[in-house]
Amino acid sequence: MSLCILCCFALYSQEKISQFQTVTSFFPTATQLATHEITWGLFSVPENWQKPDGKTIQLAVSVLKNTSGIASAEAVVMFEGGPGAGAIEGIGWWLNHPLRKTKDIILVDTRGTGFSAPRLCPDLGNRMLEILAKDQSPASDTADKVTAALACKQQLIANGVDVHAYTSKAIVEDMHALKTYFGYKKWHVYGVSFGTYIAQVYTKTYPEDVQTLVLDAPIADLPDYYATNTSNYVHSLEKVFKECKKNPNCDQTYPKLRTIYQETITSLKERPITVVVDTTVVESGSFTYNAEDFKIAVHQSLYQRKLIEVLPLLIYQFHQRNEKALSALVAAFSGALGLDYGVYYSVTCNEGIAQQAFSAYTQDVKEQHLVAAGVSFYESDFSVCDQWKTAGVVTDSTKTAIHVPTLVLTGGFDPITPTKNGKELVAKIPNAQWVDAPAYGHAPSFSRTGFGVAARFINAPNQPVENTFSTETVTFVDQVHINGGVSNLGNSLTKLDLLFWIPLAIALLICLIAVIALSSSFFRKLAATPQSSIIKIGLIVCSLLGLVTFGGLVYSLKDTVAQNLYILAFGVPQSYAFIFTLLISFLVLVAVVSLYFFIAIKRIENRSVLFSVLFSNLLLGMYFLYWGLYPM
């Protein structure tokens, strides 16, 4: 009788404290989202589930309604990774996902992340980027990282945040409360990266909640996840070397890739590379690549298939010390450090590294000769966790089995959750299917092929899933015309800065009018002096060259993006090299025409009109120089 009363009280208490408040879009300026039926809201839960009547926090929730208009559709709920990443930021992946045809998609920024409140240390990633930007030893980097992390923790405590309450177990209770509030009998659970660990804890804790389980880039054993970080990295990198060696074009363009990788580490230890970057990315305006930064850059490149395809090029650009091309990569570091690190350390230090003996990590490092001394940026987490961790956190019991239909996906090049994890999980989960994507890195389900694989499983979980990844191969990028200014032009094209673009638009328009008007004047024989005729011819050629060059650059960028966006960090395909020959011809001709104009100015008719055309060409040339499109 008392147990029944206790259960009723618990249900009443959960309903009372877990409230959903509808809000306006988290992306008010995103016009594309306005065309979709999406419910935005904040879901209130207790910060500490052991104190249900205490302080509450808010979870940001987005519900993408199915496109078939089904009123009581099944739901797919997303468990994002990190830990410390929010799911809502990736809403674009789900807008046209085949699952949305009949399923509602529920995205949640787990406690402490994204649009949820409070958000735990969202600026700590920027502080870490500033630390990486310095030219200092790994020990100094680690010391600075520990100081920054502990300052974050102390600020959280000063703001009244219970850092002990941000755990996987608490996230599980949040999700169960949300499922209960929405009234789903069951829902489909979709975990990615570290989210696969939380999804497994959730399924073991509330098996009655879960209809199917998708584990993409999974964690099979949490202590092993941290201990084998270095060997997993090396295994993936060795696969790149092997695949490049097997490919005649790659091997010819990037010979002895493994040796070049090792030589680059040695070179950067002796002479780091300092590049200029935008102050909005790094406040100091510069970033110094040392050997440790190089290791991280390569490690991060193994996450995405398109980055894997440019990895041989990336290694060679580091080896050749191409400063202009490498400066564009710093923004990628910023993206890789986009977690809410207060959550990252609260979970990692008490549930991951807390279970992991540092000796196991160091032993793994010793066995990997390719990456000397491992990767200090990841090793430093152990030092942070020595100071951050708290006692008494209960972690997942690996003895509990999972019995729901499960799909496990792994990527062949994944440096953090490798293929072996899939093998281990299918051995643990009786009703599991495993799909390996040999040409992909981390989270292969977030691809066109992966969409189909995941959708087919969730829609028919008891049917064998066809591995449509198996026919795909990695195509390494070769024959690239290197030009560091291309990425600057690309960045400008993505920004709608009217003050920047209006002068250029006017200059291009004047050049176009000049080509038409000045050309027609020759047919009417309106030029009275030879000097006027020479200037007109020069301006026609200049304007035409400028227009063709600018148009060619824009087209080459568009075509390159269609092939592989990351090529733009280095240049464009070699087939577009002629554009830069046109650009140099344009700049030289503008300089010659300008000099002649001022020498012969007294004998030139309609000087003001012709000068406006000349000035437009000069302005266009200044934009080219500003972007750094001249030869390196």
N, C-alpha and C positions, 0 to 999 in steps of 0.2 A: 504493500500500500504506500509506504514512504517513498519507494523508488518511483512509483507512478507519479506521485505528487512532485518529486524532484524533476522528472522529465517534463511534466507540464509547465513547471516554473521556468525551466531552461528554454522551452519553446516560446513561452510568453516573453521572457527576458530578451531573447534574440530578436523577436519581432519588434519589441519596443525600442531596442537600441539600434537596429539596423534599418535606416530610413533612406529612401531614394528621392533625391531632389532633381527634377528636370532643369537643365540650364541651356543656354544658347551654345552654339558651336564653339568648340575649343580652337577652331581655325576660322575666325569670322571673315577673313579676306579670301579664303579659298573658294572661288566661285564653282570649281568642279564639284566640290562636296555638296553644294546647295542643290544639285540635280539629283541627289540620292536621298532615299528615305533613311535617316539616321536619327536615333534618339541619343541625346547627350545628357549625362547626369552625374551627380555626385552621390555616392553611397556612403553613409555614415556607419562606422563600426567602432567598437572600443579599441583604444590604442593597445591596451593590455587585456587579452581575453580572460585572464585570471581575475580581472577586476571589472566585470561587465557594467558596473554602475559608475565607473570612473570616467576619465577623459576620453573623448571620441576624436577620431580622425576621419578624413574624407578620401574615398577612392574615386578617381575619375573613371567613368564608364562610357563606352560608346557602343551602341547596338545598331549594327547595320542590318536593316530588315531584308528579308529575302526578296528577290526580284519577281517572284511569281505571285505575290500578294497572298500567301498562305497565312491565315490568321494565327493558327496555333502550330507554327513550324517548329521543328527541332532546332536546337542551338549548338553552335560550336564555340567553345570558350578558349581563349588564347592565354597560355602561360609563357611570358617572354623571359629572355635569358638575362645574363649579366653575371651574378645578380646585380640589380640596380638599373635595369632597362625597363622603360615603359612600353606597353604594346600600342598605345594610341598613335604615337608618332609614325608608326608603320602602317597606318590605315590605308594608304594608297595600294598596298599589296592586295588588299581584300576587296576593293571596289568592284572588280570584274572577275573575281575568283569564281570558278565553276561551282564551288560549294554554295555560293550565294543564291543560286537559282532556286533551291528549295530549303536552304537553311539560313537562320539568322546567325550573324557573326557577332560575338561579344568580345570586345577588346577592353582590357582593364589595365590601368596603370597601377601596379601593385603598390602597397603602402610605402610611402616615402619617395616615390618616383614620378616623373613626368608631370602631369596636370593634377596629381593628387596632392593633398595638403595634410601635414607639412611635407615639404620636399627636403630630403636629407643631403646636404652638401653638394648642390648642383654645380658649384664653381670650383670644386676641388680638381676636376679634370683639367681645367685651364691652368691651375697652379702646377699640376704635374707636367703639363706641356712646357711651362716656363722652366721647370727643373731640367727637363730633357734638352731644352734649347741651350743650356750652359755647356761649356767645355770643362767638365770636371770628372773626377774619378767615379767609378761605380759606388764606392763607399760614401762619397759626398752626396751623390744622387740619393742613395738610400737614407742617409741622415736627414736630408731635406724633405724627403717623402714622408718619413716618420713624423717629423715636426709638423708638416702641413696636415697630415691625417689626424694627429692628436689635437691640433688646434681646432679642426672641424668638430671632433667629438666633444671637446670642452664647450664649444659654442652651442652645440645641440643640447647638451645638458643644461647650460645656462638659460636656454630658451624653453626649458621644461619638457624636452623630448625624452621619452623613456627608451634609450637605445637598446635596452634588453628586450624590448617588445617587437623588434623588427627581425623576425625569424621565418624560416620556411613553415614552421608549424602555425605561426600566426597568419601567414598568407593563405594556408590551407583553410583555416577557420573563416577568413574573409570570403574566400570563394564559395565555401559551403553556405555561408549566410546569404550571399548574393543569389546563388542558385535557389535557395529556399524562398527568398523574397520574390523572385520572378515566377516561382511556381512550377519550375520544370521538375518532372519526375526524374529524368536523367538528362544529361547532355554529353556531347562529344568533347573530350579534353585534348587539346593540341598544345604540346610543349616543344619548345625550341631551346637548344643549348642548355644553360643551367636551368631553364624552365622545365626541362625533362626530368630533372631531379625532383623539383617541387611537384610536378605532375604525378610522379611515382609515389611520393609521400601522400599526396591527396587521394590517389586511387587506393592506396593501402588503408588510409584512414577512413574514407567514405566510399567504399566500393559500390554501394547502392546508388551513388550519384552519377556514375560513369557508364556511358553506353559503349563508347569506343575510346581508344587511347592512341594518339599519334605522338611518337617520340622522334623528333628530327634533330640530328647531331647530338646523340644522347650521352648522358653520363651513366656508366654501368656500375661503377664503384667509386664513391666520392673520395676516399683517401687516395686512391690510385690516380684520380683526376688531377691532383696537384703534384703528386710524386713523380709522375712520368711526363711532365710538361716538356722537358728537354728532349727526351727520346722520341716523343711524338712529333716534335718539330723537325728533328733530324730525319726521321723516317719519311716525312712528307717532302722535305727538301731534296733528299736523295732520289725520290721518285721523279722530281722535276728534272734533275740532272740526267737521270736514266732516259726519260721520255724525250728530252732535247737531243740526247746522243743518238737515239733511234731515228729521229727526224732529220733527213739530209739538209733541208733548208735551215733548220734551227742550229744544227751542228756546224754548218758552214758559216752562218752569221755570228754565232756565239761559241766558238771553239773552246775546249777545255773549261767549260763553265764551272765545274767544281773547283778547279784550281784558281780560277779568277775570283770565286767567292772567298776562298781562303786568303788569297793575296790581298783582297780588299779589306778584310778584317785587320790584317797586319799593317797595311798602309794607313788605315784610319786611326790605329793606335798611335802611330808615329806622327801623322799629320791630319788632324780632323779637317773637315770642310765646313766653312762658314758661308751661309747664303743669306741673301736679303729677302725678307718676307714682309707681308702687309702687317702693319701694327695692330690691325683688328684681330689678327691670328695670334701673334706674339707681341706683347707690348713693347719689347726692346727693339723690334724691327729686324732681328737677325736670329738665325738658328744655326747651331754648330752640330754637324753630324760627326759623332765619333763611332767607334766600333760597335758599341752597345746600341746606338740608335740605328745603325745599319742592320743589326740582327733583328731588331723590332720591326723595322720597315719590311724586311723580307718575310718575317713571321706573319705580319698582318696581310701581306699580299697573298698568302696561302689560303686565306679565308674565302675569297671570291673567285669564281671561274675566270672572269674577265681579267682580274689582276694576275692570276696564275699565268695567263697567256702572255702577259707583258713582263713576267718576272725575269726571264733571261736578259731582256733589254734593261730592266731596272738595275740588275747586278752589274752589267757592263757600264751603265751610266755612272754608277758610283765608282767603279774602277777607273773610269776615264775622268773622274772629278768634274763632271759637267754641272757647274754651279747653277746656271740658269734653269736647266731642266729639273734639277733636284729641289730648287726653291718651291716649285709647285707642289711637291709632295708633302710639305709641312702641314697643309690643310688636312691631309689624310690622317696625320697624327691626331689632329684636333678631333676628327670624327671618331677615331678609335677610342678616345678618352671621353666619350659623351655620356658615361654612366652617371647615376646619382651615387656617388662613392660612399656616402653615409650608409646606405643600404648594402652596398657591396661589402664593406668591411664588417658590418653587423652580422651579415649572414656568413661570409667567408671565414671570418676569424673564429666563429663559434661552432660552425658546422662542417667546414671543409678543412682548413689548415689546423683547426683544433684537434682533429682526428689524425692528422698527418705528422709523423715524426720527421723533423728536418733532416735527419740522417738518411732517410730513404730518398729524399730529394737529392741530396748531395751525392749519394752513391750513383743515382741515375745520371747525374751530370758527369761524373768521372768516367763513365762508360761511353760517353759521346765525344769523340775526338774532333768531329767536324766543327762543333760550336764550342770553342774553348771557354771553360768557366761558365757555361750555360748562358742564360739571358738574365742579366742583373735586374732588369725592370720587374720581372716576375719573381725572382728570388727575394726582392725587397719586400714583397707581401708578407713573408715570414717575419721580418723585423717589425713591420707595422702591427701584425697580429699579436706579437709578443706583448705589445703595449695596449692594444685595443680590446682584446678578448675579455669576456666576462665568464664567471663560473656558473655552472648549473644549467646550461642550455641542453635540453633533451633533443637528441638527433633521431633520424629515421632508423627504424629497426629493419635491417636487411633480411630478417627471418620471415617477415610477412610476405606472402606471395601475391602476385597479380593474376587475376583470372579473366579479365575482360579482353575482348578482341583487340589486339595491339599491332600497330604498324611501326616498325623501326626503320629509319632512314639514316644512311651514313654517306659521307663524301670521301672519295679516294685520296684527295690531297689534304684533307682536314688536319691541321696541325695541333688541334686541342681536344677534339673528340673523334678519334680515328676509327677506321673501319673495324678494328678489333672489338670496339665497344658494342657494335651490332651483334657480333658473334656471341659475346658474353650475355647480352640481354635475351636473345632468342633462346638461349639455353636455360634462362631463369624463368621466362614467361611462357607457360604452356601453349597459349593460344596467340602466338605472335608470328608475324611475317616480317622478313627482313629484305629491304631493297637497298642495294648499294649503288651509288652514282660515281663511277670511277673517274669521270672527267671533272668532278666538282670539288669544292672545298667545304666550307662550313654551311650548314643549313641548306641542303640541296632542294628541299621542298619549296623554297621560295625562288622558283624559276618556272618558266612556262611548262616544262616537262613535269616538274614537281607538283604543280597545281593539279594536273591530271591524275597523277599517281595518288595523291592524298584524297582527292575527290572520289575516285573509284573505290578506294578502300572504305571511306566513311559511308558511302552510299550502299555498299555491299560488303560488309566486314567479314562475312563468312566465305567469300569467294577469293580464289587466288588472285593476287595483284600482279599484273604484267609489269615487268621492269623495263620501261621504255627509256631509261637512262643508259641501258647497256650498249646501245648503238652509237652513243655520242663520244667524241674524242676531243682532246685538247688541241687547239691549233695555235701554236706559239707565233707571236707577232714578230715578223722580220721585215726588212726593207722599209725602214722608217726614216724620213727626212727629219733630222733633229733640229728643233728650233724652240728655244724656251719661251719665245714671245707668243706662241700659239695658245698656251694655257691662259695668258693674260687677256688675249682677245676673247677667248671662250668665256672667261669670267665676266668680262664687260658685257657680252651679249646676253648673259643671264640676268643682268641688272637693269631695271627700268629707271635709270637716272636721266631725267629729261635735260637737266643742265649739261650733262655730258654728251648726250646724243643729238640734241637739236643743232649745235654748230656743225657737227659732222654731216647731218642730214641736209642742211642748207648747202654745205660745200659740195656734196655729191650731186645735188640738184643743179647747182650752178655749172658744174662740170658737164653734166648731161646736156643742159641747154646750150652750153658753149660748143660742144661737139656738133650739134645740129645747126646752130646759128652761124658759127664761124665757117663751117664747111660750105653752107649755102652762099656765103658772101663771096667765095671764090668763083662760083658759077656766075655771079652777077658782076664780078670784077670790080668790087667796091674798094679794094685796097689801093691807095694812091702812091704809097711809098714802098720801097723794097723792105725797109725795116718793119713796117706794119705787116707785110706779107710773111716775113720770117717769124715774127712773134705769133701771128695767128696759126701758122703751121705748127710751131712749137707747142702752143697751148692746146691745139686740137689733139696732137699726139700725147701730150701729158695727160690731158683730161681722159682720153680714151684708155690709156695705160692705167691710170688711177682707178677708173671705174671697173675695168676688167680685173685688176689686181684685187680690189676690195670684194667684188662679187665672187671671184675665184676662191678667196680666203674663206668667205662665209659658206660657200658650197662645200669646200673641202672639210670644214669643221662639221657640217651637217652629215656628210658622208662618213666621216671618221667616227662620229658618235654612233651611227648605225652599225659600224663594224665593231668598235670597241672604244668606249668612252675614255678609257685610261690611256690610250695612245696620246691623247691631247696633252698629257702631262709632259710629253717629250717632243712632240711634233705632229706630223701628219704622214700618211703613207707616201712612199717614195714617188709614186705616180703623180703627186702634186708638187714635186720639187720645182717644176717650171714656174710656178706662181712666184716663188721667191726670186727667180731670175728676172721676172717682170717687175717685181717690187724694186729691186736694185736699179733696173733700167729707169723706172719711174723717178726714183730719188735723184739719180744722176742727171736726168733730163730736166727735172724741175730746177735743180741747182744751176744748170747751164742756161736755161731760159731766163731765170731770175737775173743772172749776171748780165746777160745780153740786154734784157729789158732796161736795166738801170744805166747801162752804157749808152744805149741808143734811145733813151727816153724822149729826147727832144724831137726826134724824127718819127715818132710813133703816133699815129692817129688814134683817137678815142682811148686815150691813156687810162682814164678812170674806169671805163668798162673792162678793158683788157686786164687792168691791174686787179679788178675784183675776181676775174677768172684765175689769174696767177695766184692771188692770195688764197683762193679756195683750194688750189692744188698744193700750195705750201701747208695749209691747214691739214689737208688729208695726209701729207707726208709727216707732219708732226704727230698725228695719231698713230701712224705706223711706227714711228720712232718711240713714242710713249709705250706702245705695247711691246717693244723690243723685238720686232719681227725682222730686223736686219740680221745678216749672217753672224753666227757666233764665233 
